[in-house]
């Protein structure tokens, strides 16, 4: 029995390959180019927070997939930290510019938000969302061809973390 399969046993930590497989399995009939959803692998966030690689290396994931993340409605980022899994979901990242112009989430059709799902509440959603906002701002300024600062902030792209109750 291989290591990935063994990670499904009781009282064993689930392997990142199993998480990535499951995420791809649930969207197996959807093509990246036409789907409104894009799912990153669990390695993406680890790469993003790596001091040796960071933004530039993480940015290559977008280029390699040839996907315009700002045309997507939902982006899923599986997070693996300290042998625990959570999921950060970014909704309507392309609508942030509309939100900035409207000055209120209530004045937009598709409210850009992030949702942090963590069943044990062990991950700090604020820190994870800051890193992902930094990445989205980096990609936005690359796509627009200008340095426009951080368009993705905690005001324009808030994060919500349900506590399960």
Protein Blocks (a to p, Z undefined) as FASTA:
>chain_A
ZZklmmmpghiacdfklmmmmmmmmmmmpcfklpcbdcddfklmmmmmpmklmmmlmmmm
mmmnopafklpfbdcddddeehiacddddehkllmmmmmmnopaklpfbdcddddddfko
pacfklmmmmmmmmmmmmmmmmnopaebjfbcfklmccdddehZZ
